[in-house]
């Protein structure tokens, strides 16, 4: 049978002392977490220094994240200057409810802009020739010889 170690009751502490101890414990935990994030390279500055693509971003990404994915780190101010020009050409605006730009729409904008897809068609194989009308084919008309009664 496992015996429990004897418990010693801590001496009565004032609420101020208890708060100070609790604060110290919380701070040490956050310091340990911060140190671990630094070791993993997961600080905010490091996140914007490494190579980020649109596929790495969430569906609705912040301005900073979109600018890093499109133009690279350290060019956010340039991106902010270019955005109004792009929005006039159809670049997706910031969604008010979600608080970011819809990243698949950002990719689609640049795909259309640089001719990956046919203009407004959504096809990589070129323009669509028109609606299909299945069942309307009657076959080739035969030329019939006129009947002669002789």
Secondary structure, 3 states (H helix, E strand, C coil): CCCCCCCCCCCCCCHHHHHHHHHHHHHHHHHHHHHHHHHHCCCHHHHHHCCCCHHHCCCEECHHHHHHHHHCCCCHHHHHHHHHHHHHCCCCCCECCCCEEEHHHHHHHHHHHCCCCCCCCCCCCCCCCCCCCCCCCCCCCCCCCCCCCC
